[in-house]
């Protein structure tokens, strides 16, 4: 068979077998048919001529002498049967061989024709073994359902983004659930502690009432001890002034500490006085007042001595004039009655400057007052009627009125914001 011959192997073998059968000598099958024909003819002849003893079995064979009827029939029958068996066996063998050869050729052809299909199937399987097709084949074999279509890259990205969103949402839900659980637990704890606190307070009040009833029934004093839950609040302590430093070691009965006020009159007391500029003062304080005024002027301040010593009679006339103007009660807050004035002691002076024709509280805003009130104790003087002490002195605030008490006492009084009345009271 040539390489260009497209006929199947089975067809070629069949044609070759047919040609061989045509060119081959007569087979046993043909001999069988001829024998059957010859036997039939002989039988007819025998029926027609029973005495005939010869039989021609084959045109190519010589006539033989005919046997007796019984022997001849049995022999013919046996030979016929054996010939039929041989012929049938030969035909069956030839037919079986032909069938076997045809079956082998058909099988070979079927194998050849099936090879390209198997190759194509194998190629498809190989192609399906990659990526999405492999997963699809596994899903089909597992019986998961219909064959899914392959996804594009955009669809795969959307699927992944959807999965990420679902995962994020699930995580947020878990966080919310955990937070809600924590809040719920905290509320339960607070509720439990609140109930316990209420119960303890109720028991404490019950116990205290029982104790009170027992004390009343036993005829006691009626006082009960406070329980731990009924401790009275600690009262806020009132602000107290810091303790006073040790008072100066002085003779409070000395002339420097003579006291003249509305409750302590000096009557017609008259000290020995001397001239100081435009006023009269107790001669014993002249040097101290001179140093005080000179240092103030050295600061560039203008110092005017407005008033000094006034005797009993002068004080009387001034007081009566104020009574006529304001009344006796109000006049007593402006000018001291006779025998109660600081000026009658000769130890006090009113100091101002040129800018004030009359004296009032506004003098405290001047540079003169600021310097003199800050340094007066260095020379033995004090502000005799300070602000905020009117209920003690009985006199209005006078920033221009200075009184001599000595350096040691003046320093103690000014540093501790005292009046002369409060200072003297320390020694009683």
C-alpha positions, 0 to 999 in steps of 0.5 A: 500500500502506497503512502498516497493511498487514502483507502482504509486498510480494511478496504484494501485487504477486502479487495485483495481477498476478492482477487485471490478468490477469483484466481484461486482453484475451485474450493471445497465449497464448490466441490460440495455443491457439485457432489450434491448435484451429482448425488441427486442425479444418481438418486434419480437415475437409481429410482428410474433404473434400479438395476444400474450398478455404476455411478458417476460421482465426478465428471472427471472420474471413471464410472464405478460399479454400483453396489447393492441398494442397501449398502450403496445407500448407506455408503452414499449417505455416510460419504455424503454426511462426511463430505457435508461436514468437511465442506461446512467446516472448511466454509466455516473456517474460511468464513471465520478467518474472513470475519476475523480478518475483517474484524481486525481490520475494522478494529485497526481502522477504528483505532486509527480514526479514533486517534485524531479524536483522542488527540483533539480531546487530549489537546482540549483537556490539556487546554482545560487543565489551565486556570479557570477551566481546571476549576470548572472541570473540578466543579463539574466532576464534583457535581456543583452545577452548570458550567460557569463562564470564564470571568474577565479581569475586570469582573475578577477585580470587582469580585475581589473588591466585593469580597474586601467590602464584605470582609470590612463590613463584617469586621466593623460589625464585630467591633460594634458587637464587642463594644455593645457587649462591653457597655452592657457589662459595664451597665450591669456592674454599675446597676449592681453596685448602685443596688448594693449602695442603696441597700447599705444606706437603707440598712444604716438608716434602719440601724440608726433609727433602732439605736435612737428608739432604744436610747429613748426607751432606755431613758438615756440622755437622748444623745446617739452616736453617729454611724459611719454612714452619717458622718457630719460634713466637716465645717469649713473653717472661717478665715482667721488672721495670722497670729500677731508677732510678739508686741514691742517691749515698751511702756504703754503709759508713756506720753507717746501713747496718750489716747484721745477719742470719743470714749477716752477724753483728755479734758483740758490736757495741754502739753508743752509745744514749740513752733514748727514752720506754720504750726505748733507741735509737742516739742519732743517730736520736732526733730522727728517731724523735721526729718520726715518733712525734709526727706519727703521734699528731697523726693521732689514732693511739696509738703504743706503743714496744714494743722498742728496743736489745738488747745481745748478752747479752739477745739470747742469752737471748731466742733460747735461750728460743725454741729451748727452745719451738720448736727451733733452726731455727724459733726462728731465724725468730722471734728472731735469734741473738745477733750477727745481730739488728737490735735489737743495732744500736740502729737498729730499734724495734718499734711497736704500740698499746694494742689489741695485747698481742702482735704478729702480722700482724693489725697491718697492718689497723690505722690505725696501721700503714697510716699509718706504713708509708705515711709512714715513709720521710719520716723515714728509716725502712723496714719492715725485714721486708716481706711476700713477702721472707722468703726474702731476709731469713730473718725472718717478715713483721713489720709492726711492725718499723722500721729507720733508714737515712736519708731518701734511702735509705729513699725509694729502698728503699720506692718500689722494694719492696726490702729492706736486703739488696737495696739493699746489694747494688746497691753491690757 
